[in-house]
Amino acid sequence: MIQEAGDYLLGQLPDHPNHPKGRNPYAHVAICVKDHFNGSYKDIPDEKFNEVVKYIEFLKQNPS
């Protein structure tokens, strides 16, 4: 899902001065998930799967 969201966000993230060559949407999604759930996507309990899916969909609809 992170890969699919990264594909979707390719070219949609706003410019940022720390990323003069453009932003990496795959890293963006992974970092947002990590920050939101306080850990790597690999460490999120299976019980939170639907919550993670909803959050990734939110990221796709709200590129930032």
Secondary structure by P-SEA (a helix, b strand, c coil): caaaaaaaacccccccccccccccaaaaaaaaaaaaaccccccccccaaaaaaaaaaaaaaccc
